[in-house]
Amino acid sequence: MKKSHAVLIFCLALGIFGIITTEMGMIGVLPQLAQKFGISPAQAGLLISVFALTVAVAGPFVTLFASGLNRKTILLVSVLMFAVSNAVYAYTTNFEVMLLFRILPGIFHPVFFSIALATAAGLVPPEKSGQVVTRVMAGVTVGFAFGIPLTAYLGAYFSLEAAFGFGALVSAVSFFGLAVGLPNAPSTRRKSAGSQLGILRLPQLRLTLLIVLLIFAAMSSVYSYFAEYLRDITHMNETWISAMLMVFGITMIAGNFLFGFFLNKSPMRTATVLLLVYAAVYAAAYYGGASIGLMAVIIFVWGAVHAGGLIIGQGLLIRDASAAPEFGNSLFLSFSNIGIAAGTWIGGWFISAWGTHQLVLSGVLALSFAFVLLILRISIFSSSSRQSN
């Protein structure tokens, strides 16, 4: 690979790292934000759910529109919006303004992802495209491993200005790297919307979309209030919480490879085992959450299983949407973010209604529904496949 291509791929991955840090970094500073604005944890959770809901609603439409525009321009505008939004988070004293600047970058989130992956794949021959796409997507797991806990640490021990300034700096560096290293990329011909929308007629795809939604709702309903749970139930201080966020992210990297291996071997069996293991992790957190030592072990496993949820959902959906993979990716972004928004709201409601300890039950409930639908999907469409053969 050319040195210039390696630098460009790094800048694309850095852009995605900045996006993940901006989107999910709120998790580590929700308690401080609730205190700053004088609101409840559930209200502060809107900063996560509004962003996710924006991605869900705008994703397919904005991505389709952007396919006819200059790629370099779209990437630069997108990453600049993330830098500006972080600067607003750092200094605004108005919660409504902060919510507005969660919506605006949420519109550009799916555009940057889709164009960044397409740009990276176009740098190398088709047989090597998977390798460079994986490198760009490393920005996601590195964002979980380091972006989120570093944001939490800066917010706790320095200031919210420092925490969000870090996010602004990362996006700014990516902006200048892409501005210098990315060649001008003229617009490409838009694909027919009708030809892609046709995959929605597939009943197994519609069922898979519901399963993806529920898996992400199950994950986000608890993870969105990760810092809140560790503070109130495990009685960890800010240093411990930052460390646990980092442990969670690092084990996500291992879980990505582990569940990716099993997904290729047996996707349905892997998905079934994942949901059961995730429920077991939540049960362990519910009954062992008061012990710092035990909770540290639980988080070690939790991070790996969380990564499994990310790739299992995408793996199932892409298989069903193989006739229109680009549109399938946009559907995955939409329904996973609907799940994140719904899960964050449900988790906040559980905290408000029954207290922080009962938060974990919201995740178990969503996992139960996902498990039922997965068994139904396996039963119906495995049988249909055998009969057609």
C-alpha positions as CSV (number, residue, x, y, z in Angstrom):
1,M,0.0,0.0,0.0
2,K,1.3,3.5,-0.9
3,K,2.4,5.7,2.0
4,S,-0.1,8.4,1.0
5,H,-2.9,5.8,1.1
6,A,-1.8,4.7,4.6
7,V,-1.9,8.3,5.8
8,L,-5.4,8.9,4.2
9,I,-6.8,5.7,5.8
10,F,-5.4,6.8,9.2
11,C,-7.2,10.2,8.7
12,L,-10.5,8.4,7.8
13,A,-10.1,6.1,10.8
14,L,-9.4,9.2,12.9
15,G,-12.6,10.8,11.6
16,I,-14.6,7.8,12.7
17,F,-12.8,7.8,16.0
18,G,-13.9,11.4,16.5
19,I,-17.5,10.5,15.5
20,I,-17.7,7.7,18.0
21,T,-16.1,9.8,20.7
22,T,-18.6,12.6,20.0
23,E,-21.6,10.2,19.8
24,M,-20.8,8.0,22.7
25,G,-18.4,10.1,24.8
26,M,-21.5,11.6,26.5
27,I,-21.9,8.3,28.3
28,G,-18.9,9.0,30.5
29,V,-20.0,12.6,31.4
30,L,-23.8,12.2,31.8
31,P,-23.6,12.7,35.6
32,Q,-21.6,16.0,35.2
33,L,-24.0,17.2,32.4
34,A,-27.0,16.5,34.6
35,Q,-25.5,18.5,37.4
36,K,-24.4,21.3,35.1
37,F,-27.9,21.8,33.6
38,G,-29.8,20.9,36.7
39,I,-31.7,18.0,35.1
40,S,-32.4,14.3,35.8
41,P,-30.2,11.4,34.4
42,A,-33.1,10.5,32.1
43,Q,-33.3,14.0,30.7
44,A,-29.5,14.0,30.2
45,G,-29.9,10.7,28.4
46,L,-31.7,12.6,25.6
47,L,-28.3,13.8,24.5
48,I,-27.6,10.2,23.5
49,S,-31.1,9.2,22.2
50,V,-31.6,12.4,20.1
51,F,-28.4,11.8,18.3
52,A,-29.2,8.2,17.7
53,L,-32.7,9.0,16.5
54,T,-31.4,11.6,14.1
55,V,-29.0,9.0,12.6
56,A,-31.9,6.5,12.3
57,V,-34.3,8.8,10.6
58,A,-31.9,10.8,8.4
59,G,-29.4,8.0,7.5
60,P,-30.9,6.3,4.3
61,F,-32.2,9.6,2.8
62,V,-29.1,11.7,3.4
63,T,-26.8,9.0,2.3
64,L,-28.8,8.6,-0.9
65,F,-28.7,12.3,-1.5
66,A,-25.0,12.6,-0.8
67,S,-24.1,9.9,-3.3
68,G,-24.5,12.5,-6.0
69,L,-22.1,15.1,-4.4
70,N,-18.4,15.5,-4.3
71,R,-17.0,13.0,-1.8
72,K,-14.2,15.1,-0.5
73,T,-16.5,18.0,0.1
74,I,-19.0,15.8,2.0
75,L,-16.3,14.2,4.2
76,L,-14.8,17.6,5.1
77,V,-18.1,19.2,5.9
78,S,-19.1,16.2,8.0
79,V,-16.0,16.1,10.1
80,L,-16.0,19.9,10.5
81,M,-19.5,19.7,11.9
82,F,-18.3,17.3,14.5
83,A,-15.5,19.6,15.5
84,V,-17.8,22.6,15.7
85,S,-20.4,20.6,17.7
86,N,-17.8,19.6,20.3
87,A,-16.8,23.2,20.7
88,V,-20.5,24.1,21.3
89,Y,-20.8,21.3,23.9
90,A,-17.8,22.7,25.7
91,Y,-19.1,26.2,26.2
92,T,-22.9,26.3,25.9
93,T,-24.9,26.9,29.1
94,N,-28.2,26.1,27.4
95,F,-29.4,22.6,27.3
96,E,-31.7,23.2,24.2
97,V,-28.7,24.5,22.3
98,M,-26.7,21.4,23.2
99,L,-29.6,19.2,22.0
100,L,-29.7,21.1,18.7
101,F,-26.0,20.4,18.2
102,R,-26.6,16.7,18.8
103,I,-29.1,16.7,15.9
104,L,-26.8,18.5,13.4
105,P,-23.9,16.1,13.6
106,G,-26.3,13.2,13.7
107,I,-27.3,14.1,10.2
108,F,-23.7,13.8,9.0
109,H,-22.8,10.7,10.9
110,P,-24.1,8.1,8.4
111,V,-22.8,10.1,5.4
112,F,-19.3,10.2,6.8
113,F,-19.4,6.4,7.6
114,S,-20.7,5.3,4.2
115,I,-18.5,7.6,2.1
116,A,-15.4,7.0,4.2
117,L,-15.7,3.2,3.7
118,A,-16.4,3.6,0.0
119,T,-13.4,5.9,-0.3
120,A,-11.1,3.5,1.5
121,A,-12.2,0.6,-0.6
122,G,-11.6,2.5,-3.8
123,L,-7.9,3.0,-2.9
124,V,-6.9,-0.6,-3.4
125,P,-7.8,-3.5,-5.7
126,P,-11.2,-5.2,-4.9
127,E,-9.5,-8.2,-3.4
128,K,-7.8,-6.0,-0.8
129,S,-10.8,-3.7,0.0
130,G,-11.8,-5.7,3.0
131,Q,-8.5,-5.1,4.7
132,V,-8.6,-1.3,4.3
133,V,-12.2,-1.1,5.4
134,T,-11.3,-3.1,8.5
135,R,-8.6,-0.6,9.2
136,V,-10.9,2.4,8.9
137,M,-13.5,0.7,11.1
138,A,-10.9,0.2,13.7
139,G,-11.8,3.8,14.6
140,V,-15.0,2.4,16.1
141,T,-13.4,0.0,18.6
142,V,-10.6,2.4,19.4
143,G,-13.2,5.0,20.1
144,F,-14.9,2.7,22.6
145,A,-11.5,1.7,24.1
146,F,-9.9,5.1,24.5
147,G,-12.2,7.9,23.2
148,I,-15.1,7.3,25.7
149,P,-13.0,6.7,28.8
150,L,-10.6,9.6,28.0
151,T,-13.6,11.9,27.7
152,A,-14.9,10.6,31.0
153,Y,-11.5,11.2,32.7
154,L,-11.1,14.7,31.3
155,G,-14.6,15.6,32.4
156,A,-14.1,14.3,35.9
157,Y,-10.6,15.5,36.7
158,F,-10.3,18.6,34.5
159,S,-13.6,20.0,33.1
160,L,-16.3,19.4,30.6
161,E,-14.6,22.0,28.4
162,A,-11.5,19.8,28.4
163,A,-13.5,16.7,27.6
164,F,-15.3,18.2,24.6
165,G,-12.2,20.1,23.6
166,F,-10.5,16.7,23.1
167,G,-13.3,15.6,20.7
168,A,-13.0,18.9,18.8
169,L,-9.3,18.5,18.5
170,V,-9.5,14.9,17.1
171,S,-12.1,16.0,14.4
172,A,-10.0,19.1,13.6
173,V,-6.9,17.0,13.0
174,S,-8.9,14.6,10.8
175,F,-10.3,17.6,8.8
176,F,-6.8,19.0,8.0
177,G,-5.5,15.5,7.2
178,L,-8.3,14.9,4.7
179,A,-8.1,18.4,3.3
180,V,-4.4,17.8,2.4
181,G,-4.3,14.1,1.6
182,L,-7.6,13.3,-0.1
183,P,-7.8,14.0,-3.8
184,N,-10.8,15.7,-5.3
185,A,-13.5,13.1,-5.7
186,P,-16.3,14.1,-8.2
187,S,-19.8,12.9,-7.7
188,T,-20.8,9.4,-8.7
189,R,-24.0,8.3,-10.4
190,R,-26.8,7.7,-7.9
191,K,-28.2,4.2,-7.8
192,S,-31.9,3.6,-8.4
193,A,-33.8,3.9,-5.1
194,G,-36.5,1.6,-6.3
195,S,-34.1,-1.2,-7.0
196,Q,-32.7,-1.0,-3.5
197,L,-36.1,-0.5,-1.7
198,G,-37.2,-3.8,-3.2
199,I,-35.3,-5.8,-0.6
200,L,-37.8,-4.6,2.0
201,R,-40.3,-7.0,0.6
202,L,-38.3,-9.9,2.0
203,P,-40.0,-11.1,5.2
204,Q,-36.8,-12.4,6.8
205,L,-35.2,-9.0,6.3
206,R,-38.0,-7.3,8.1
207,L,-37.8,-9.7,11.0
208,T,-34.0,-9.3,11.1
209,L,-34.5,-5.5,11.3
210,L,-36.6,-5.9,14.4
211,I,-34.0,-8.2,16.0
212,V,-31.3,-5.7,15.3
213,L,-33.4,-3.0,16.9
214,L,-34.0,-5.0,20.0
215,I,-30.3,-6.1,20.3
216,F,-29.2,-2.5,20.3
217,A,-32.0,-1.4,22.6
218,A,-30.8,-4.1,25.0
219,M,-27.2,-2.9,24.8
220,S,-27.8,0.8,25.0
221,S,-30.5,0.7,27.7
222,V,-27.8,-0.3,30.2
223,Y,-24.6,0.9,28.6
224,S,-25.9,4.5,28.2
225,Y,-26.0,4.7,32.0
226,F,-22.8,2.8,32.6
227,A,-21.2,5.6,34.6
228,E,-24.4,6.2,36.6
229,Y,-24.6,2.4,37.5
230,L,-21.0,2.1,38.6
231,R,-21.3,5.3,40.7
232,D,-24.6,4.5,42.4
233,I,-24.5,0.7,42.7
234,T,-20.8,-0.3,42.7
235,H,-19.8,2.9,44.4
236,M,-16.8,3.5,42.2
237,N,-15.1,6.8,42.0
238,E,-14.4,8.7,38.8
239,T,-10.9,7.1,38.4
240,W,-12.4,3.6,38.6
241,I,-15.2,4.5,36.2
242,S,-12.8,5.8,33.6
243,A,-10.6,2.7,34.0
244,M,-13.7,0.4,33.6
245,L,-14.8,2.3,30.5
246,M,-11.3,1.6,29.1
247,V,-11.4,-2.1,30.1
248,F,-14.8,-2.3,28.4
249,G,-13.4,-0.8,25.2
250,I,-10.3,-2.9,25.1
251,T,-12.2,-6.2,25.6
252,M,-14.5,-5.0,22.8
253,I,-11.5,-5.3,20.4
254,A,-11.0,-8.9,21.4
255,G,-14.7,-9.6,21.3
256,N,-14.8,-8.2,17.7
257,F,-12.4,-10.9,16.5
258,L,-13.9,-13.7,18.6
259,F,-17.5,-13.2,17.6
260,G,-16.4,-12.4,14.0
261,F,-14.8,-15.9,13.8
262,F,-17.8,-17.7,15.1
263,L,-20.2,-15.6,13.0
264,N,-18.5,-16.9,9.8
265,K,-18.8,-20.5,11.1
266,S,-22.4,-20.5,12.2
267,P,-24.3,-17.1,12.2
268,M,-27.6,-18.2,13.7
269,R,-26.1,-20.4,16.4
270,T,-23.6,-17.6,17.3
271,A,-26.5,-15.1,17.5
272,T,-28.5,-17.4,19.8
273,V,-25.5,-18.0,22.1
274,L,-24.7,-14.2,22.2
275,L,-28.2,-13.3,23.5
276,L,-28.0,-15.9,26.2
277,V,-24.5,-14.9,27.3
278,Y,-25.5,-11.2,27.3
279,A,-28.5,-12.0,29.5
280,A,-26.2,-13.9,31.9
281,V,-23.8,-10.9,32.0
282,Y,-26.7,-8.6,32.9
283,A,-27.9,-11.1,35.6
284,A,-24.4,-11.1,37.0
285,A,-24.3,-7.3,37.1
286,Y,-27.6,-7.2,38.8
287,Y,-26.7,-9.6,41.6
288,G,-22.9,-8.8,41.8
289,G,-23.0,-5.1,41.0
290,A,-22.3,-4.0,44.6
291,S,-18.8,-5.6,44.6
292,I,-16.0,-3.7,42.9
293,G,-13.9,-6.8,42.3
294,L,-16.7,-8.8,40.9
295,M,-18.0,-5.9,38.8
296,A,-14.5,-5.5,37.2
297,V,-14.6,-9.1,36.1
298,I,-18.1,-8.7,34.8
299,I,-17.1,-5.7,32.8
300,F,-14.2,-7.6,31.3
301,V,-16.7,-10.1,29.8
302,W,-19.3,-7.5,29.1
303,G,-17.1,-5.5,26.7
304,A,-16.4,-8.6,24.6
305,V,-20.1,-9.6,24.4
306,H,-21.0,-6.0,23.6
307,A,-18.8,-6.1,20.5
308,G,-20.5,-9.3,19.6
309,G,-23.8,-7.5,19.6
310,L,-22.5,-4.9,17.2
311,I,-21.1,-7.4,14.6
312,I,-23.8,-10.1,14.9
313,G,-26.6,-7.6,14.1
314,Q,-24.8,-6.3,11.1
315,G,-23.8,-9.8,10.0
316,L,-27.4,-11.0,10.0
317,L,-28.7,-8.0,8.2
318,I,-26.1,-7.9,5.5
319,R,-26.8,-11.5,4.7
320,D,-30.4,-10.7,4.2
321,A,-29.7,-7.6,2.2
322,S,-27.0,-9.1,-0.1
323,A,-29.0,-7.9,-3.2
324,A,-28.4,-4.2,-2.1
325,P,-25.5,-4.1,0.4
326,E,-25.2,-0.3,0.4
327,F,-28.9,0.2,1.2
328,G,-28.5,-2.7,3.7
329,N,-25.8,-0.8,5.5
330,S,-28.0,2.3,5.8
331,L,-30.8,0.1,7.2
332,F,-28.4,-1.3,9.7
333,L,-27.4,2.2,10.8
334,S,-31.1,3.3,11.0
335,F,-32.5,0.4,13.0
336,S,-29.5,0.1,15.3
337,N,-29.8,3.8,16.1
338,I,-33.5,3.5,16.6
339,G,-32.6,0.8,19.1
340,I,-30.0,3.0,20.8
341,A,-32.5,5.9,21.1
342,A,-35.3,3.6,22.4
343,G,-32.9,1.8,24.7
344,T,-31.6,5.0,26.2
345,W,-35.1,6.3,26.8
346,I,-36.2,3.0,28.3
347,G,-33.2,2.8,30.6
348,G,-33.7,6.3,31.8
349,W,-37.4,5.5,32.5
350,F,-36.4,2.5,34.5
351,I,-34.0,4.6,36.6
352,S,-36.7,7.3,37.2
353,A,-39.4,4.8,38.0
354,W,-37.6,2.1,40.0
355,G,-34.0,3.3,40.7
356,T,-30.6,2.7,39.1
357,H,-30.3,-0.9,40.3
358,Q,-33.3,-2.0,38.3
359,L,-31.8,-0.5,35.1
360,V,-30.3,-3.9,34.2
361,L,-33.8,-5.4,33.9
362,S,-34.6,-3.2,31.0
363,G,-31.7,-4.8,29.1
364,V,-32.9,-8.3,30.0
365,L,-36.4,-7.5,28.8
366,A,-35.2,-6.3,25.4
367,L,-32.9,-9.4,25.1
368,S,-35.8,-11.7,25.8
369,F,-37.9,-10.2,23.0
370,A,-34.9,-10.4,20.6
371,F,-34.3,-14.0,21.6
372,V,-38.0,-15.0,20.8
373,L,-37.8,-13.3,17.4
374,L,-34.5,-14.9,16.6
375,I,-35.9,-18.4,17.4
376,L,-38.9,-17.6,15.3
377,R,-36.7,-16.5,12.4
378,I,-34.6,-19.6,12.6
379,S,-37.7,-21.8,12.8
380,I,-39.6,-20.3,9.9
381,F,-36.8,-19.5,7.4
382,S,-34.6,-22.5,8.1
383,S,-37.7,-24.7,7.5
384,S,-38.5,-22.8,4.3
385,S,-34.9,-23.2,3.1
386,R,-35.0,-27.0,3.6
387,Q,-38.4,-27.3,1.8
388,S,-37.1,-25.3,-1.2
389,N,-34.2,-27.6,-1.4
